[in-house]
Amino acid sequence: MWRILSDEGILNWFDKINVDEKSLEWLLQMGLKLVPAVLIMGTDNKRELYEGPESFKWLDGIIKNRRSSINQIANMNRQKLLENNRQINNTGENRGLTEYVSGEMTGLSDGYGYLQTDMYQAKNYVDCLKGGQSIVTINEQTKLNKNQTDISINSANEQREQQTQVLKEEMKQGHLDAVFGNRMLPQ
């Protein structure tokens, strides 16, 4: 159970007690008959005790609820970003590059290239066949210097490393779920 708690990053949520060091009187007072066990003490001294397989069922529910909450938060944040981008595109505000600009999204593949998502890859180009157009370049006053660029690259690399670690953990959990039939309970 500790390994599951550790792998999920929630081990520090719990006070860990070694029952080998406790007296029989203490065990009886707590109502413990089987390990592993999860004892939840409420604010009104109400106790909830989950022992043996029941403790794994309780833990499985907590983990599923936690993952569901994390996914909901991520989806809500994604929707907020998408809505913000839609508002910017609908109001015609031009704050620099955007994910979708109808005047730029005229390539042959664009009509069918993004069927599953509305998060388009940013593009910025000028049609060379139309005269009188100029290429937009960066404003020299807002251009990053080498130090700022290095900081930005380091930050992006750290973020990428964190995302890689999260992805590895998700893949690891997916493999475990596939091997154990998506159950965390012992047989």
Secondary structure, DSSP 4 states (H G I P E B T S, - for coil): -HHHHHHTT-GGGS----GGGS-HHHHHHHT--SSSEEEEE-TTS-EEEEETHHHHHHHHHHHHHHHHHHHHHHHHHHHHHHHHHHHHHHHT---S--S--TTT--STTHHHHTSS-S-PPP-----TTSTT-------TTT---HHHHHHHHHHHHHHHHHHHHHHHHHHHHHHHHHHTTT--S--
